Amino acid sequence: MPRYTRPGFYTFHMQSFREPVRTDFDAVNKRIIEQLHSDVGLVEQIGHYLIEAGGKRLRPLLVLIAARCCGYKGQQHVDLAVIIEFIHTATLLHDDVVDTSEQRRGRYTANAQWGNAPSVLVGDFLYSRAFQMMVALGNMDIMDVLAETTNIISEGEVRQLINIGDPELSESEYLTVIGGKTAQLFKGAAHTAALISGADGATRQALSDYGWELGLAFQLVDDALDYAVDSAVIGKNTGDDLAEGKVTLPLIQAMKSGTNSQRQRLEAAIRKKDTSQLPAVIEIVEQTGAFDYTLELARTRARNARDSIRGLPTSEFHTALIELSEFAVTRNH
């Protein structure tokens, strides 16, 4: 397995955990196109632009794998996977407007292409379409979980906004933010997959815990990547978090472990959102061990995810969940 350019990152082939649900995943892609239909041309144009950008689609994949892991034999999990993907895409649209981002997945963001107003409104369309599809599922337990999920995600976004440019942010506060922003939707995806499958309480809890820990691991690695790779690899501008004043764990730990001069330099870069200091910031993050610290916490969360589902029956889908947790912390994009 080839080693990546910085310690701790290896490539991991997505094919292994996608293969058991390949037919389901193809059905999801087809259903996404169907559900993007609108009489308003701009809605379809922006929607298709986003979907065609691709991405890892880990959240809908999690729905498909978790449902099959529970022994589900029906087809409603396909619509559930689309619902999760629409919620996620809507949050990305809104995030990019708030963050004034110009690149995602190697392409210009929708707001860079069409402006902020259309991006926000199409994000609203995707949210409302997701809830239309939830109603069609006819499962109030799923409605309850996903209504709570979207509410917590919104709170997480507001928490992050409040913390912009604050070098005093603690590790605990940071974990609360990424729990709401990222882990909550992974948790909701796994939990609702168990619900649609009619799984028992212990299985629902196991998959909810798995989704939560997986989401934390995924975001921790994502935040580390911002100080580890270039934009050609990850499909966004290196240093985006610094440019936006986002204080993530690599910076929090570096300020905690570094010298007074290192800490002062990081604090100044954060407050000023000074990307000209990015090379120096990366050097400090590595010298203080903050990069490795972040990766190790991600690995711990991934292990927690695997431990959560240890009691579930062995199957190719259970194996896929294990491989998905490994991908979350070994990816380089």
Rosetta blueprint (number, residue, H / E / L):
1 M L
2 P L
3 R E
4 Y L
5 T L
6 R L
7 P L
8 G L
9 F L
10 Y E
11 T L
12 F L
13 H L
14 M L
15 Q H
16 S H
17 F H
18 R H
19 E H
20 P H
21 V H
22 R H
23 T H
24 D H
25 F H
26 D H
27 A H
28 V H
29 N H
30 K H
31 R H
32 I H
33 I H
34 E H
35 Q H
36 L L
37 H L
38 S L
39 D L
40 V L
41 G H
42 L H
43 V H
44 E H
45 Q H
46 I H
47 G H
48 H H
49 Y H
50 L H
51 I H
52 E H
53 A L
54 G L
55 G L
56 K L
57 R L
58 L H
59 R H
60 P H
61 L H
62 L H
63 V H
64 L H
65 I H
66 A H
67 A H
68 R H
69 C H
70 C L
71 G L
72 Y L
73 K L
74 G L
75 Q L
76 Q H
77 H H
78 V H
79 D H
80 L H
81 A H
82 V H
83 I H
84 I H
85 E H
86 F H
87 I H
88 H H
89 T H
90 A H
91 T H
92 L H
93 L H
94 H H
95 D H
96 D H
97 V H
98 V H
99 D H
100 T L
101 S L
102 E L
103 Q E
104 R E
105 R L
106 G L
107 R E
108 Y E
109 T L
110 A H
111 N H
112 A H
113 Q H
114 W H
115 G L
116 N H
117 A H
118 P H
119 S H
120 V H
121 L H
122 V H
123 G H
124 D H
125 F H
126 L H
127 Y H
128 S H
129 R H
130 A H
131 F H
132 Q H
133 M H
134 M H
135 V H
136 A H
137 L H
138 G L
139 N L
140 M H
141 D H
142 I H
143 M H
144 D H
145 V H
146 L H
147 A H
148 E H
149 T H
150 T H
151 N H
152 I H
153 I H
154 S H
155 E H
156 G H
157 E H
158 V H
159 R H
160 Q H
161 L H
162 I H
163 N L
164 I L
165 G L
166 D L
167 P L
168 E L
169 L L
170 S L
171 E H
172 S H
173 E H
174 Y H
175 L H
176 T H
177 V H
178 I H
179 G H
180 G H
181 K H
182 T H
183 A H
184 Q H
185 L H
186 F H
187 K H
188 G H
189 A H
190 A H
191 H H
192 T H
193 A H
194 A H
195 L H
196 I H
197 S L
198 G L
199 A L
200 D L
201 G H
202 A H
203 T H
204 R H
205 Q H
206 A H
207 L H
208 S H
209 D H
210 Y H
211 G H
212 W H
213 E H
214 L H
215 G H
216 L H
217 A H
218 F H
219 Q H
220 L H
221 V H
222 D H
223 D H
224 A H
225 L H
226 D L
227 Y L
228 A L
229 V L
230 D L
231 S H
232 A H
233 V H
234 I H
235 G L
236 K L
237 N L
238 T L
239 G L
240 D H
241 D H
242 L H
243 A H
244 E L
245 G L
246 K L
247 V L
248 T L
249 L H
250 P H
251 L H
252 I H
253 Q H
254 A H
255 M H
256 K H
257 S H
258 G L
259 T L
260 N H
261 S H
262 Q H
263 R H
264 Q H
265 R H
266 L H
267 E H
268 A H
269 A H
270 I H
271 R H
272 K H
273 K L
274 D L
275 T H
276 S H
277 Q H
278 L H
279 P H
280 A H
281 V H
282 I H
283 E H
284 I H
285 V H
286 E H
287 Q H
288 T L
289 G L
290 A H
291 F H
292 D H
293 Y H
294 T H
295 L H
296 E H
297 L H
298 A H
299 R H
300 T H
301 R H
302 A H
303 R H
304 N H
305 A H
306 R H
307 D H
308 S H
309 I L
310 R L
311 G L
312 L L
313 P L
314 T L
315 S L
316 E H
317 F H
318 H H
319 T H
320 A H
321 L H
322 I H
323 E H
324 L H
325 S H
326 E H
327 F H
328 A H
329 V H
330 T H
331 R L
332 N L
333 H L
